[in-house]
């Protein structure tokens, strides 16, 4: 009878061990068993996939082989401290830690540890879950949320831009009428000298230009087609530099203009394209302020089906970490402003069938921005006129 009981006990034990082995090897999470000396006693299939080691490679070795170096050196001490004091820092609590793959790659894992007293001494069972899939989902969610916030701000700016353009039209019109009235009266009575009259005339032109800019920006926000005109490229480029230089006290101009000869006229919205080039030139002027060599060059050339305007400066250049965000709204690096200048400028260029980008191919110092506008717009405009 006793023999029968022993045999039944052995059979039940065998069944239990088989069940345990089945669970151990089919578990989705990694399971690692170590003794109180941190020697690996068991290493399941999921752990092999997770860490790249086979069970044979790890069993009998210290578990620190699957830990980053900074944690591995202290791990045995942590275990001994728990054995000596019973103070739990991770056992029964669980936390996020880093694992180390056989190829040296480190990755986040969630670790839960339990301990048990056995006939062979104290043993610790670690259950490890790969956190990379969850982290990837969290990152994509964060990016989607950031993009949503960004698009919401852009939409708000569209609405605000249209409202501002509408509201500014009235005071600008009033300023223009006042200036014209003063100019006409002064011309009749000869109450003002020629220099003052000239200044008033320039102020009238600038007020008219401001009105044109607001009108074109409103059209851009409302996604209307540009109002194209034929422009002489050389004359247009020099006029843009003149606008940027206006009001400065520079003795010697830091601007240079290099235009390829025999360029065709170009069909563009002159107000919008002028704003793009003026914005680029002003940015370049700011970039070279404080530099020993202060030089900004506006050049234009024919390149295939495009005319390329290039604005180059002798400044410190654009930091590599800034480049990916350079043309995104609200991402400007200046202390003042909303960071809309380059974003709007690229929108204008693309609305013309062209593009605006930072040329990163050269090794020269400074930055070069390229405004590309298609030559065929000339033919299309001419065909309509």
Buried (B, 14 or more C-beta within 10 A) or exposed (E): EEEEEEEEEEEEEEEEEEEEEEEBEEBEBBBBBBBBEBBBBBBBBBBBEBBBBEBEBBBEBBBBBBBBEEBBEEBBEBBEEBEEEEEEEBBEEBEEBBBBEBEEEBBBBBBBBEBEEEEEEBBBBBBBBBBEEEEEEEEEEEEEEEEEEBEEBBEEBBEEBBEBBEEBBEEBEEBBEEBBEBBEEBEEEEEBEEEEBEEBBEBBEBBBBBBBBBBBBBBBBEEEEBBBBBBBBBEBBBBBBEBBBEEEEEEEEBBEBEBBEEBEBBBBBBBBBBBBBBBBBBBBBEBBEEBEEBBBBBBBBBEEEBBBBBBBBBBEBBEEEEEEEBBBBBBBEEEEEEBBBBBBBBBBBEBBBBBBBBBEEEEEEBBBBBBBBBBEBBEEBEEEE
